[in-house]
Amino acid sequence: MSSRNTDKLLAIGPIDLVGRKAEVRLADGYSPLELERAGLTVEKALELGIPVDPARTSGVGANVLRLRRQLASR
């Protein structure tokens, strides 16, 4: 997937990297690891209306940055 398509997905919501070739797809929510790295708990994220996917275990740096920007703009 091109960088341009990845940027489009990131604009919509959290992304996940799948498989050996790191296929990029839209995720159902942010992983607990991403929330922690952004300084949030799962409970606080849910209070703020941020989607959480507890089944995801990966941490995508772009998702962490996106979360930090969202928190800074509040």
Phi and psi in degrees as GROMACS dihedral restraints (atoms count N, CA, C in turn):
[ dihedral_restraints ]
;  ai    aj    ak    al  type     phi  dphi    fc
    3     4     5     6     1   -74.4    20    10
    4     5     6     7     1   160.4    20    10
    6     7     8     9     1   -60.5    20    10
    7     8     9    10     1   -36.3    20    10
    9    10    11    12     1   -62.5    20    10
   10    11    12    13     1   -42.3    20    10
   12    13    14    15     1   -68.1    20    10
   13    14    15    16     1   -36.4    20    10
   15    16    17    18     1   -62.7    20    10
   16    17    18    19     1   -42.7    20    10
   18    19    20    21     1   -60.8    20    10
   19    20    21    22     1   -38.7    20    10
   21    22    23    24     1   -64.0    20    10
   22    23    24    25     1   -43.2    20    10
   24    25    26    27     1   -64.7    20    10
   25    26    27    28     1   -41.1    20    10
   27    28    29    30     1   -62.5    20    10
   28    29    30    31     1   -33.2    20    10
   30    31    32    33     1   -67.0    20    10
   31    32    33    34     1   -26.2    20    10
   33    34    35    36     1   -82.7    20    10
   34    35    36    37     1   -43.0    20    10
   36    37    38    39     1   176.8    20    10
   37    38    39    40     1  -166.7    20    10
   39    40    41    42     1   -65.2    20    10
   40    41    42    43     1   147.6    20    10
   42    43    44    45     1  -114.3    20    10
   43    44    45    46     1   161.8    20    10
   45    46    47    48     1  -131.6    20    10
   46    47    48    49     1   146.4    20    10
   48    49    50    51     1  -105.1    20    10
   49    50    51    52     1   124.5    20    10
   51    52    53    54     1  -121.2    20    10
   52    53    54    55     1   136.2    20    10
   54    55    56    57     1    79.3    20    10
   55    56    57    58     1   179.2    20    10
   57    58    59    60     1   -67.0    20    10
   58    59    60    61     1   -32.0    20    10
   60    61    62    63     1   -90.6    20    10
   61    62    63    64     1     9.2    20    10
   63    64    65    66     1    51.9    20    10
   64    65    66    67     1    55.0    20    10
   66    67    68    69     1   -62.8    20    10
   67    68    69    70     1   133.8    20    10
   69    70    71    72     1   -94.2    20    10
   70    71    72    73     1   130.2    20    10
   72    73    74    75     1  -141.0    20    10
   73    74    75    76     1   160.7    20    10
   75    76    77    78     1   -72.8    20    10
   76    77    78    79     1   131.1    20    10
   78    79    80    81     1   -94.5    20    10
   79    80    81    82     1   160.0    20    10
   81    82    83    84     1   -73.0    20    10
   82    83    84    85     1   -24.7    20    10
   84    85    86    87     1  -176.4    20    10
   85    86    87    88     1  -179.0    20    10
   87    88    89    90     1   -82.6    20    10
   88    89    90    91     1   145.3    20    10
   90    91    92    93     1   -77.5    20    10
   91    92    93    94     1   155.8    20    10
   93    94    95    96     1   -56.3    20    10
   94    95    96    97     1   -34.7    20    10
   96    97    98    99     1   -65.0    20    10
   97    98    99   100     1   -43.3    20    10
   99   100   101   102     1   -63.4    20    10
  100   101   102   103     1   -41.5    20    10
  102   103   104   105     1   -62.1    20    10
  103   104   105   106     1   -45.0    20    10
  105   106   107   108     1   -61.1    20    10
  106   107   108   109     1   -44.4    20    10
  108   109   110   111     1   -66.1    20    10
  109   110   111   112     1   -24.0    20    10
  111   112   113   114     1   -89.9    20    10
  112   113   114   115     1    -2.9    20    10
  114   115   116   117     1    89.3    20    10
  115   116   117   118     1    24.5    20    10
  117   118   119   120     1  -119.5    20    10
  118   119   120   121     1   153.4    20    10
  120   121   122   123     1   -97.6    20    10
  121   122   123   124     1   163.8    20    10
  123   124   125   126     1   -60.5    20    10
  124   125   126   127     1   -42.2    20    10
  126   127   128   129     1   -62.4    20    10
  127   128   129   130     1   -44.3    20    10
  129   130   131   132     1   -66.1    20    10
  130   131   132   133     1   -39.6    20    10
  132   133   134   135     1   -60.9    20    10
  133   134   135   136     1   -42.9    20    10
  135   136   137   138     1   -65.4    20    10
  136   137   138   139     1   -38.8    20    10
  138   139   140   141     1   -60.5    20    10
  139   140   141   142     1   -36.5    20    10
  141   142   143   144     1   -83.4    20    10
  142   143   144   145     1    -3.2    20    10
  144   145   146   147     1    81.1    20    10
  145   146   147   148     1    20.1    20    10
  147   148   149   150     1   -87.7    20    10
  148   149   150   151     1   128.4    20    10
  150   151   152   153     1   -67.9    20    10
  151   152   153   154     1   137.0    20    10
  153   154   155   156     1  -123.8    20    10
  154   155   156   157     1   135.3    20    10
  156   157   158   159     1  -121.0    20    10
  157   158   159   160     1    92.3    20    10
  159   160   161   162     1   -64.0    20    10
  160   161   162   163     1   -16.2    20    10
  162   163   164   165     1   -77.5    20    10
  163   164   165   166     1   -22.0    20    10
  165   166   167   168     1   -77.2    20    10
  166   167   168   169     1   136.2    20    10
  168   169   170   171     1  -115.6    20    10
  169   170   171   172     1    -9.0    20    10
  171   172   173   174     1   -82.4    20    10
  172   173   174   175     1   161.8    20    10
  174   175   176   177     1  -126.8    20    10
  175   176   177   178     1   110.7    20    10
  177   178   179   180     1   -97.2    20    10
  178   179   180   181     1   121.9    20    10
  180   181   182   183     1   -55.7    20    10
  181   182   183   184     1   -37.8    20    10
  183   184   185   186     1   -63.4    20    10
  184   185   186   187     1   -34.1    20    10
  186   187   188   189     1   -68.7    20    10
  187   188   189   190     1   -39.3    20    10
  189   190   191   192     1   -63.3    20    10
  190   191   192   193     1   -45.3    20    10
  192   193   194   195     1   -61.7    20    10
  193   194   195   196     1   -40.8    20    10
  195   196   197   198     1   -63.2    20    10
  196   197   198   199     1   -42.7    20    10
  198   199   200   201     1   -61.7    20    10
  199   200   201   202     1   -44.5    20    10
  201   202   203   204     1   -61.4    20    10
  202   203   204   205     1   -40.6    20    10
  204   205   206   207     1   -64.4    20    10
  205   206   207   208     1   -41.4    20    10
  207   208   209   210     1   -62.0    20    10
  208   209   210   211     1   -42.0    20    10
  210   211   212   213     1   -67.6    20    10
  211   212   213   214     1   -38.4    20    10
  213   214   215   216     1   -67.6    20    10
  214   215   216   217     1   -28.2    20    10
  216   217   218   219     1   -85.4    20    10
  217   218   219   220     1    -5.2    20    10
